[in-house]
Amino acid sequence: MCGIAVIAGLERHAAIQEMVEAQRHRGPDAEGIWLSEDGLCSLGHRRLAVIDLTDAGTQPMHSADGRYHIVYNGEIYNYVELRGELENNAHFRTGTDTEVLLASYARWGKECLHRFLGMFAFAIWDSREKTLFAARDRFGVKPLYIHEDGEGVLLASEIKALHAAGVPKEPDEATWATYLATGMYDHSEATFWRSIRQLPPGHYATWSQTGGLRVERWYDVAEAANQQGEDCRPDEVVSEELLELLEHTVRLRFRSDVPVGVCLSGGLDSSLLLGLIRRVMGTDASVHAFTFVTGDPRYDEAPWVEQMLAKTLHPWHSCLLTWEEVPDLALEVAKFQDEPFGGLPTLGMAKVHGEARDIGVVVLLDGNGMDEAWAGYEYYARADEIDGGQGPVQGSRSKSVLPECLNPDFRKLVRPFVPDIPFCDALRNLQYRDLRRAKIPRAMRFADRVSMMFSRELREPFLDHRIVELGLRQPPERKIRGGVGKWLPRQVAGNLLPAGVREAPKRPVQTPQREWLAGPLASWASDQIEAALSGWGAEWLDAQAVRRHWQDYQAQAADNSFPIWQWISLGMVCTLQ
């Protein structure tokens, strides 16, 4: 896992060092910078060594003939198999997946993307054609940001690197308005910062002096699922295929030359993940398991975790987040996120990755993706009733956003979100929204930044595109049966899980956020809200309405803290300027 930086066609190559330095946390093990002989392109890299820990894996890496030059962030899990295909035509000098990726591009061009099982964001400079090629994985697990002007482009793993290169740090008011009014973020190319956009998941970009920047799609999960058609096979046949895919994807993600651990919440997905690890690695496996807790039995999932870990050799790390830690930790996390993040659950994951760093576990596996692919969220059962243009909020009866607290002129800047409808049924369209526009894009940003904040690599086995495509192809009754979501994965879990875990109802990842904000953190929350009202929010928010809703929230202990957290997020961003 790494941080990459690219400057192409601009007269500011000296800034590559600042871009690399701004991403030091993404790669503490090595640094590399390269400038093309013609001065058209500079590449920078910070390395977190995971595969082939020798200096041979240092980037930028160059092809043997000197034509191609790459900086890369991520993992190509099937690099061993690809290397076998390429060995007749390529001589490998390292044991890295980076070199396999570069050789794949040299042989197959952009079509190599379809051969990769992994998470990635990379850029390759072609010294012969004077062109830049950059690509991002299917679901955007790894980030890539772009700034373009009349002279060329800058690319980086994080927004802060582009600001370090001199891109003005100005808020994108339309993105902020859309977020505050609808709760939607990370759903488009736009970011919260003007003149900076992200390369969308499943897209690649090319740049040349004559052709400029072009962005094109190379993968879309709805298109892939529709091409295969609805799955009419018997339950047991699909169940067998799913189990085989799950075992394969977990086995691939244990390819590492550093210790691997697992994030364990106690829910079905992470518990299934641990069960698969034991199936693949053996019952004597001693993979470290990490769980964040808050000390509140209403929310902590320790009982389910303890059931899962009973009679195993897995060391368990219970990572406690207290309310006293929130003010300092939230501001520190905000520095690394660059954009608004998801509240206390993200802070809880910071505790997990901090603990992993302290004990030397470099790679962790997580359970993201199964709910979206196999309809695990409770609102999927009400798909026909859901407003797909609003950001999804779990476990709440109150309004999820308060657009009435925006000043009228600012509210006019909102970009209405119109969900895609690539399927003929509401359930799959809602799943697609969450996979492509809503839940997965934001979850991947939160997860990438909070893990890399501690120089940890986070892998997502259930976001293997084969598993997601299989889920989208299933008829509704294979996903939701008897009012319970993820029906088929629950059947696959079978003997892998204790019954109490397998049959437990779907529970949103929750913390005492609403109680803490109305109680012991009220003074801190007030300070952040006032910072928002005296910063950019002075022109964006109706101060009287915001303060009234904040007072009502404290008095009534409303069950939805998301609007409060939005204002706190704005306040923290203003504080950090």
C-alpha positions in Angstrom: 0.0 0.0 0.0 1.4 3.3 -1.0 1.0 6.9 -2.0 1.6 8.0 -5.6 2.2 11.4 -7.2 2.3 12.4 -10.8 3.0 15.7 -12.7 2.6 15.6 -16.4 3.1 18.5 -18.9 3.4 21.2 -16.2 6.2 23.5 -15.5 6.2 22.7 -11.8 8.1 19.4 -11.4 9.9 20.7 -8.3 6.5 20.2 -6.5 6.7 16.4 -6.8 8.8 16.3 -3.6 6.1 18.2 -1.7 3.4 15.9 -3.1 5.4 12.8 -2.0 6.1 14.3 1.4 2.4 15.1 2.0 1.7 11.3 1.7 4.6 10.0 3.9 2.1 8.2 6.1 0.9 6.1 3.2 4.4 4.6 2.8 7.0 4.8 5.6 9.3 2.2 4.1 10.8 3.9 1.0 10.6 7.0 -1.2 11.3 7.4 -4.9 11.1 10.2 -7.5 11.8 10.1 -11.2 11.8 12.8 -13.9 11.6 11.8 -17.6 14.5 12.9 -19.8 12.3 15.2 -21.8 11.0 16.9 -18.7 7.4 16.1 -19.5 6.6 13.8 -16.6 7.7 13.3 -13.0 6.6 10.4 -10.8 6.8 10.2 -7.0 6.1 7.3 -4.6 6.0 6.4 -0.9 6.1 2.7 -0.3 4.5 0.5 2.3 6.3 -2.8 1.7 3.9 -5.8 1.7 5.1 -8.1 -1.1 8.9 -8.5 -1.7 10.3 -6.4 1.1 13.6 -5.9 -0.6 14.8 -2.6 -2.1 14.0 -4.2 -5.5 10.4 -3.3 -5.0 11.1 0.4 -4.7 9.1 2.7 -7.1 8.9 4.3 -9.5 9.6 1.1 -11.3 10.8 0.9 -14.9 10.4 -1.7 -17.7 13.5 -3.5 -18.8 13.5 -1.7 -22.2 13.1 1.7 -20.4 9.8 2.6 -22.2 7.3 2.3 -19.3 7.5 3.8 -15.9 5.0 3.1 -13.1 3.8 4.3 -9.7 1.2 2.1 -8.1 -0.9 1.8 -5.0 -2.7 -1.4 -4.1 -2.5 -5.1 -4.6 -3.0 -7.4 -7.6 -3.9 -10.6 -5.7 -3.6 -12.9 -8.7 -0.1 -11.6 -9.6 1.4 -15.1 -9.2 -0.9 -16.6 -11.9 -0.4 -13.6 -14.2 3.3 -13.9 -13.8 3.1 -17.5 -15.0 1.3 -16.3 -18.2 3.9 -13.6 -18.8 7.1 -15.4 -18.1 7.7 -16.6 -21.7 7.8 -12.9 -22.8 9.1 -11.1 -19.8 12.1 -11.4 -17.5 11.3 -10.6 -13.9 13.8 -9.0 -11.6 11.6 -8.8 -8.5 9.0 -10.8 -6.6 6.5 -7.8 -6.7 3.1 -7.5 -8.1 4.1 -4.1 -9.3 6.4 -5.6 -11.9 3.7 -8.0 -13.0 1.3 -5.1 -13.4 3.8 -3.2 -15.5 4.5 -6.3 -17.7 0.8 -6.9 -18.1 0.3 -3.4 -19.4 3.3 -3.7 -21.7 1.8 -6.9 -23.2 -2.0 -6.3 -23.2 -2.3 -2.5 -22.9 -5.5 -1.2 -21.2 -7.1 -4.7 -21.6 -4.9 -5.9 -18.7 -7.3 -4.2 -16.3 -9.9 -7.0 -16.9 -7.4 -9.6 -15.9 -6.7 -8.1 -12.5 -8.2 -9.4 -9.2 -7.4 -6.7 -6.8 -7.5 -3.1 -5.6 -5.4 -0.6 -7.4 -4.7 3.0 -8.5 -1.7 3.4 -10.8 -0.1 5.6 -13.4 2.2 4.6 -16.2 4.3 7.0 -18.3 5.1 5.8 -21.9 8.4 7.5 -22.8 8.1 6.5 -26.5 4.5 7.8 -27.1 4.8 10.6 -24.5 1.5 9.6 -22.9 0.2 9.0 -19.4 -2.2 6.1 -18.6 -3.8 5.9 -15.1 -6.5 3.6 -13.8 -8.6 2.8 -10.7 -10.0 -0.5 -9.6 -13.6 -1.7 -10.1 -15.1 -0.4 -6.9 -12.7 2.4 -6.0 -11.0 0.7 -3.0 -7.9 2.7 -3.8 -8.1 6.4 -4.5 -6.8 8.6 -7.3 -7.4 12.4 -7.5 -6.8 14.7 -10.5 -6.2 18.4 -11.0 -6.1 19.6 -14.6 -5.3 22.9 -16.1 -4.3 24.2 -19.5 -0.7 23.0 -19.2 -1.2 19.4 -17.9 -2.3 17.3 -15.0 -1.4 16.4 -11.5 -2.5 13.0 -9.9 -2.2 11.8 -6.4 -3.5 9.3 -3.9 -4.7 12.1 -1.6 -6.1 15.6 -2.0 -3.6 17.1 0.4 -0.8 16.2 -2.0 -2.4 18.3 -4.7 -2.8 21.2 -2.3 0.9 20.7 -1.4 1.7 21.2 -5.1 0.0 24.6 -5.1 -3.5 23.8 -6.1 -5.6 26.5 -4.3 -7.5 25.2 -1.2 -10.9 26.5 -2.0 -14.2 24.7 -1.1 -16.4 23.4 -3.8 -19.7 25.0 -2.7 -22.0 22.8 -4.8 -20.5 19.7 -3.3 -20.9 21.0 0.2 -24.5 22.2 -0.5 -25.4 18.7 -1.9 -23.8 17.0 1.1 -25.6 19.2 3.7 -29.0 19.1 1.9 -29.1 15.4 0.8 -26.4 13.5 2.8 -24.8 12.4 -0.5 -21.0 12.4 -0.8 -18.4 10.6 -2.8 -21.1 9.8 -5.4 -19.6 11.6 -8.4 -16.3 12.8 -9.7 -16.6 16.0 -7.7 -14.8 16.4 -4.4 -15.3 19.0 -1.6 -12.4 21.0 -3.1 -12.6 23.2 -6.2 -10.7 22.1 -9.3 -9.9 18.7 -7.8 -11.9 15.6 -8.9 -11.5 11.9 -8.4 -11.1 9.3 -11.1 -14.3 7.3 -10.8 -14.2 3.6 -9.8 -13.8 1.4 -12.9 -12.4 4.2 -15.0 -9.1 4.9 -16.7 -7.6 8.2 -17.8 -5.1 9.0 -20.6 -3.2 12.2 -21.1 -0.9 13.7 -23.8 0.1 17.1 -24.8 -1.8 16.9 -28.0 -4.9 15.1 -26.8 -5.3 16.5 -23.3 -7.0 14.4 -20.6 -9.6 11.8 -21.5 -11.5 9.7 -18.9 -13.3 6.5 -20.0 -15.1 3.7 -18.2 -13.6 0.2 -18.3 -15.9 -1.6 -15.8 -19.5 -1.3 -14.5 -20.9 -3.9 -12.2 -24.5 -3.5 -13.5 -23.4 -4.0 -17.1 -21.4 -7.1 -16.1 -24.3 -8.6 -14.2 -26.8 -7.8 -17.0 -24.6 -9.4 -19.6 -24.7 -12.7 -17.6 -28.4 -12.5 -16.9 -30.5 -13.5 -13.9 -29.3 -16.6 -12.2 -32.0 -19.4 -12.5 -29.9 -22.2 -11.2 -31.0 -24.2 -8.1 -30.1 -22.7 -4.7 -27.6 -25.4 -3.9 -25.6 -24.8 -7.1 -25.4 -21.1 -6.5 -24.5 -21.8 -2.8 -21.6 -24.0 -3.8 -20.3 -21.4 -6.3 -20.5 -18.7 -3.7 -18.6 -20.7 -1.1 -15.9 -21.6 -3.7 -15.5 -17.9 -4.6 -15.4 -16.8 -0.9 -12.7 -19.4 -0.2 -10.7 -18.3 -3.2 -10.9 -14.6 -2.5 -9.8 -15.0 1.1 -7.0 -17.3 0.1 -5.7 -14.7 -2.4 -5.8 -12.0 0.2 -3.4 -13.9 2.5 -0.7 -13.4 -0.1 1.6 -11.2 1.9 5.2 -11.0 3.2 4.0 -9.2 6.4 1.5 -10.2 9.2 -2.2 -10.3 8.3 -5.1 -9.7 10.7 -8.9 -9.3 10.6 -11.4 -6.7 11.6 -14.1 -8.5 13.6 -17.3 -6.7 14.5 -19.4 -9.6 15.6 -21.9 -9.3 12.7 -22.4 -11.9 10.1 -20.0 -10.6 7.5 -16.9 -10.2 9.6 -17.7 -13.4 11.5 -18.1 -15.2 8.1 -14.8 -13.8 7.1 -13.1 -15.2 10.2 -14.8 -18.6 9.5 -13.5 -18.5 6.0 -10.0 -17.7 7.3 -10.1 -20.8 9.5 -11.4 -22.9 6.6 -8.5 -21.6 4.4 -5.7 -21.3 6.9 -6.7 -24.2 9.2 -8.3 -24.4 12.6 -4.9 -23.8 14.3 -4.6 -20.4 12.6 -3.7 -17.6 15.0 -4.6 -14.6 12.9 -5.0 -11.5 15.2 -8.6 -10.2 15.4 -9.5 -6.6 16.2 -12.7 -5.1 17.4 -13.6 -1.6 18.4 -15.8 -1.1 21.5 -17.1 2.0 23.4 -17.9 0.5 26.7 -21.6 0.7 26.1 -23.4 -2.7 26.1 -26.2 -1.3 24.0 -23.9 -1.0 21.0 -20.8 -3.1 21.6 -20.7 -6.5 19.9 -18.3 -8.2 22.2 -20.8 -11.1 23.1 -20.9 -12.1 19.4 -17.2 -11.7 19.0 -16.6 -13.9 22.1 -18.8 -16.6 20.6 -16.9 -16.5 17.4 -13.5 -16.7 19.0 -14.3 -19.3 21.7 -12.1 -22.3 21.5 -9.8 -20.7 18.9 -6.2 -19.6 19.0 -6.9 -16.1 17.6 -5.5 -13.3 19.8 -8.3 -10.8 20.3 -7.7 -7.1 20.6 -10.6 -5.1 22.0 -9.9 -1.5 21.1 -11.7 0.9 23.4 -12.9 4.3 22.1 -13.9 6.7 25.0 -15.8 10.0 24.7 -12.8 11.8 26.2 -10.7 10.8 23.2 -13.2 12.1 20.6 -12.3 15.8 20.3 -8.5 15.3 19.6 -8.9 12.1 17.6 -11.7 13.5 15.5 -9.6 16.5 14.5 -6.6 14.3 13.8 -8.7 11.9 11.6 -10.1 15.0 9.8 -6.6 16.0 8.8 -6.1 12.7 7.1 -9.6 12.4 5.5 -9.4 15.8 3.7 -13.2 15.6 3.4 -16.1 14.9 5.8 -16.1 11.4 7.3 -18.6 9.2 9.0 -18.5 10.0 12.6 -17.6 7.8 15.6 -17.4 4.5 13.6 -14.5 5.9 11.7 -12.9 7.0 15.0 -13.4 3.4 16.2 -11.6 2.1 13.2 -8.7 4.5 13.9 -8.4 2.8 17.3 -8.2 -0.6 15.5 -5.5 0.4 13.0 -3.6 2.2 15.8 -3.6 -1.1 17.7 -2.6 -3.1 14.6 0.4 -0.7 14.1 1.5 -1.0 17.7 1.7 -4.8 17.6 3.1 -5.0 14.0 0.2 -6.3 12.0 0.5 -4.5 8.7 -2.4 -5.9 6.7 -6.0 -6.3 7.8 -9.0 -7.9 6.2 -12.5 -6.3 6.5 -16.1 -7.4 5.6 -17.3 -4.5 3.5 -19.4 -5.3 0.4 -21.6 -8.2 1.3 -24.5 -6.2 2.5 -24.7 -4.2 -0.8 -24.2 -7.3 -3.1 -26.6 -9.6 -1.2 -29.2 -7.1 0.2 -28.3 -7.1 3.9 -29.6 -3.7 4.9 -33.1 -3.6 6.4 -34.3 -1.0 3.9 -33.7 -3.3 1.0 -37.0 -5.0 2.0 -38.7 -1.6 1.3 -36.9 -0.9 -1.9 -40.0 0.4 -3.7 -40.5 3.0 -1.0 -36.9 4.4 -0.8 -35.9 7.8 -2.1 -32.7 6.8 -4.0 -31.7 10.5 -4.2 -31.0 10.8 -0.4 -28.0 9.5 1.4 -28.8 6.3 3.2 -28.8 6.4 7.1 -29.3 3.2 9.0 -31.3 2.7 12.2 -33.0 6.1 12.4 -36.6 7.3 12.5 -35.8 11.1 12.5 -35.0 13.1 9.4 -31.6 12.2 8.1 -30.7 15.7 6.8 -32.0 19.3 7.5 -31.9 21.2 4.2 -34.1 23.9 5.8 -31.0 25.0 7.8 -29.3 26.1 4.6 -29.5 29.7 3.4 -31.8 29.9 0.3 -29.1 31.0 -2.1 -26.7 28.3 -1.0 -29.4 25.7 -1.2 -29.8 26.6 -4.9 -26.3 25.2 -5.5 -27.5 21.6 -4.7 -26.8 19.1 -7.5 -29.9 16.9 -7.4 -28.8 13.2 -7.4 -30.7 11.1 -9.9 -30.1 7.4 -9.3 -29.1 5.2 -12.2 -31.7 2.5 -13.1 -29.8 -0.1 -15.0 -32.0 -3.0 -13.7 -35.7 -3.7 -14.2 -36.4 -4.0 -10.4 -36.2 -1.6 -7.5 -34.1 -3.8 -5.3 -31.2 -4.2 -7.7 -31.3 -0.6 -8.6 -31.0 0.3 -4.9 -28.2 -2.2 -4.5 -26.4 -0.6 -7.5 -26.9 2.9 -6.0 -25.2 1.8 -2.8 -22.4 -0.1 -4.6 -21.6 2.6 -7.2 -22.8 5.9 -5.7 -23.6 5.9 -2.0 -22.4 3.5 0.6 -19.4 1.8 -0.9 -17.7 4.9 -2.3 -17.8 6.7 1.0 -16.9 3.6 3.0 -13.9 3.0 0.8 -12.7 6.6 1.3 -13.2 6.5 5.1 -11.4 3.1 5.3 -8.5 4.0 3.0 -7.6 7.2 4.9 -8.1 5.9 8.4 -6.0 2.7 7.7 -3.3 4.7 5.8 -3.2 7.2 8.7 -1.4 4.4 10.5 0.4 3.0 7.5 -1.8 -0.1 7.5 -3.2 -1.9 4.4 -6.9 -2.8 4.4 -8.2 -5.6 2.1 -11.8 -6.1 1.2 -12.4 -9.8 0.2 -16.2 -9.5 -0.3 -15.7 -6.7 -2.9 -14.2 -9.2 -5.3 -16.2 -8.4 -8.4 -17.1 -12.0 -9.0 -18.9 -12.2 -5.7 -20.7 -8.8 -6.2 -21.8 -9.8 -9.8 -23.1 -13.1 -8.5 -25.1 -11.3 -5.9 -26.7 -8.8 -8.3 -27.7 -11.7 -10.6 -29.8 -13.4 -8.0 -33.6 -13.3 -7.8 -35.0 -11.3 -4.8 -36.0 -14.4 -2.8 -32.4 -15.7 -2.8 -31.3 -12.4 -1.1 -34.3 -11.6 1.2 -36.4 -14.4 2.6 -38.7 -14.2 5.6 -37.8 -10.6 6.0 -34.1 -11.4 6.6 -31.5 -10.1 4.2 -28.4 -12.0 2.8 -30.3 -15.2 2.9 -28.0 -17.2 0.7 -24.8 -16.1 2.4 -26.4 -17.1 5.7 -26.9 -20.6 4.3 -23.4 -20.7 3.0 -22.2 -19.7 6.5 -23.6 -23.1 7.7 -21.2 -24.8 10.0 -18.6 -22.0 9.7 -20.3 -20.0 12.4 -21.9 -20.6 15.8 -25.7 -20.5 15.5 -26.0 -17.4 17.7 -23.8 -15.5 15.3 -25.3 -17.0 12.1 -28.9 -16.2 13.1 -28.3 -12.8 14.7 -30.3 -10.0 13.0 -28.6 -7.4 10.9 -27.3 -4.6 13.1 -26.0 -1.3 11.8 -22.5 -0.4 12.9 -23.5 1.9 15.7 -21.9 3.8 18.6 -23.2 6.0 21.3 -22.7 9.0 19.0 -26.1 10.5 19.5 -25.9 10.2 23.3 -22.3 11.4 23.5 -23.1 14.5 21.4 -26.1 15.4 23.5 -24.2 14.7 26.7 -20.5 14.7 27.6 -19.5 16.0 24.1 -22.1 18.7 23.9 -19.6 21.5 24.7 -17.1 20.3 22.1 -19.9 19.9 19.5 -21.1 23.4 20.2 -17.6 24.7 19.6 -17.4 22.9 16.3 -20.8 24.1 15.2 -19.9 27.7 16.1 -16.7 27.3 14.1 -18.8 26.3 11.1 -21.1 29.3 11.6 -18.1 31.7 11.8 -16.2 30.0 8.9 -17.5 29.1 5.5 -20.8 28.3 7.0 -21.5 31.9 7.8 -22.7 32.3 4.3 -24.0 28.8 3.9 -26.0 28.1 7.0 -29.0 29.8 8.6 -27.4 30.3 12.0 -30.7 30.8 13.9 -32.1 27.5 12.4 -28.9 25.6 13.1 -28.7 26.7 16.8 -32.4 26.0 17.3 -32.1 22.4 15.9 -29.0 21.9 18.0 -30.8 23.0 21.1 -33.8 20.8 20.3 -31.5 17.8 19.7 -29.8 18.2 23.1 -33.2 18.5 24.8 -34.9 15.7 23.1 -32.0 13.3 22.4 -33.2 12.8 18.9 -32.3 9.4 17.4 -30.5 10.8 14.4 -27.2 12.6 15.0 -26.2 12.8 11.3 -27.2 16.5 10.7 -25.3 17.4 13.9 -22.3 15.5 12.7 -22.5 17.3 9.3 -22.2 20.7 11.0 -19.4 19.4 13.3 -17.6 18.1 10.1 -17.8 21.5 8.5 -16.6 23.1 11.7 -13.5 20.8 11.8 -12.7 21.5 8.2 -12.9 25.3 8.9 -10.7 24.9 12.0 -8.0 23.1 10.0 -7.7 25.8 7.3 
